[in-house]
Amino acid sequence: MTLSTLPISTPQKNLAAVLFLTVLLTACGGGSDSSSNTNAPSPNPPAIEPNAQPNDNTSDNSSDNSSDNVDDQPDSITATNEVKAALIANNKFSLARTICGLSGLSVDTALDNVAIKHANYIKYVFANSSPTVFSAHYENNIADISGVTSNNNPFFGGLSFTDRLSNANYPNVRYGVTENIAQSIHYSSAGNLIRSDVVAGSMAKSLLAAPYHLRSLMMPSASVTGTGVVVYKPYNKEATNNQGYVLVNHAAATQATKDNTVKGVFTYPCEGVTDTVTALYNETPDPVKHTGRDLRVDPIGQPIYINMPSAQTIDISNVTFHDIQRNINVPIELLDYRQDPYKNTANALPANEAFILPITDNLKSCQIASKKDKNCGLHGNSDYRVSFDILVDNRTIERESFTFTTGIVN
């Protein structure tokens, strides 16, 4: 599954793509997804790393791997949308916000249309070529697949997210907008392909477990959303056994909600959250870059996001990440501005935000024979109590505690 997030846009900051996360889902259900209290965080969103920023005419030395005759069936030129799947994704994000105290999200038809068109742009690229260079948030010309990119793609809407919104005359850009993208390719030797609504739910859960996606999804001022979900047959793959899925989600603040913020300490997960993923297998920017860990081999468990907008600085200490069923504590790493591997970049964490990262190497939580004794993150369908002290502006200490529940092992 490929997950990609576009950060929050404000009048002071330009939109930029933030991350692209890829995982292959298999027929046996293995694989993973990569990613409020009107008291919620107003993160300074991460941006795409400089060497990944596409130019309008990206090229490399690869030979042209786009099809000579792009599929001219009606599906390739008519925008589609898996309405049920899009609704499921919207509901996942909205529920995640409301259970932790943020406002929910209502569907904005104009935002919906922009998301659906961009989802179809991505679908068209991957159904008709095998890109060697591709950034999901951009509709730039890529030299070796120029026939299916930029304005040669019938769903071209603008080079960047900002351009697409501007070209659509979307009125809420000034108040803050985010874009999250997930892409998945599923293979089944028996031809038992997963329904789009199931995959969309999995994609949404994965975005909520990827720190740099999660910050974007918990923009406190967001109140409207639009989502496009499409399915496609990957280029040069056996259609019976392979299917691709793309989810594009947009959320925006409005004039009425643009000043919504968080009072006190905000966390996600929070008390009462259920059915989280058990493991994070990949994210860019890499949230564990400072540790040297390879998430694909050694994932971490569902991260805990902490934000206190009213504070200048927060210091997290005395963390306990407790598995209630097994009566054991899970080791953790702390990610905050002190050990931030992206200091002085657009991805830098502000001093009033932090992540608790559960280190699950020794839990052996995998539930299929081929992964026995491997690391699959936290245990599935289990309750975890998270407690920590938070020192606010070097003056006052508060103790926070809540319990959340994981879903099945991913």
Secondary structure, DSSP 8 states (H G I E B T S, - for coil): -EEEEE---BTTB-----EEEE--EETTS-------BTB----------GGG---TEE--S----S-SS---SHHHHS----HHHHHHHHHHHHHHHHHTTB---EE-HHHHHHHHHHHHHHHHHHHH---SS--TT---EEGGGGGGSGGGSTT---SSHHHHHHHTT-TTGGG-EEEEEEEEEEE-TT-----HHHHHHHHHHHHTTSHHHHHHHT-TTEEEEEEEEEEE--TTS-TTTEEEEEEEEEEEE-TTTTT-B--S-EEES-TT---B-S-B---SS-TTGGGT--TTTS-B---EEEE-TT-S-EEEEEEEEEETTTTEE--EEEESSSS-TTTTSTT---TTEEEEEEB-TTT----SGGGTTS--SS-TT-EEEEEEEEEETTTEEEEEEEEEEB-S--
